[in-house]
């Protein structure tokens, strides 16, 4: 893989991510690293925070603690 390919690769990283609402923590101290081309599944019962996690990963919902970093394209 050439240097130019590496620069355009999309990477997603969560570091110590947490989201809290008034009723309590939805998730806390979550760490994740994914790269372009990988496939991941998020599984859980209704109301367990799957959509909240995805919205937080994309920057559409502010995390209570930690951070979400997207690099590349």
Buried (B, 14 or more C-beta within 10 A) or exposed (E): EEEEEEEEEEEBBBBEBBBEEEEEEBBBEBEEEBEEEEEEEEEEEEEEBBEBBEBBBEEEBEBBBBEBEEEEE
